[in-house]
């Protein structure tokens, strides 16, 4: 899943800001954005 790995990098910053540490939530946030 290259898309997930690539999305995980920029999402890390958003996750830290939101305080979320779930990979599934990260994908959902990326899709929402």
N, C-alpha and C positions, 0 to 999 in steps of 0.2 A: 504493500500500500504506500507508494511514493507520495501520493497526494496527502495522506494523513501525516506522514513524516514532515513534509514541507509545511503543512498548516500548523504542525505542532510548534515549530520554531517561533513564528510570529505570535502564536497564541500564548506562548509561555509568558510573555509580558502582560497580556490581557488577563491571564489566569492569576498571576501574582497580584495584579491590581484588584481583581474581583475576589481573590482569596480562594479560588477554586483550584483543586488539584486532581480533577478527574479527566481522563483522556476523552471519555465520551462527551462530557460537557464541553470540552474544548472544541470538538468537532461540531457540536450544535451551535456554539457561539460563532464559529467561523462561517457556518452556513447562514446564520442569521445576519451577520455583517454582510 
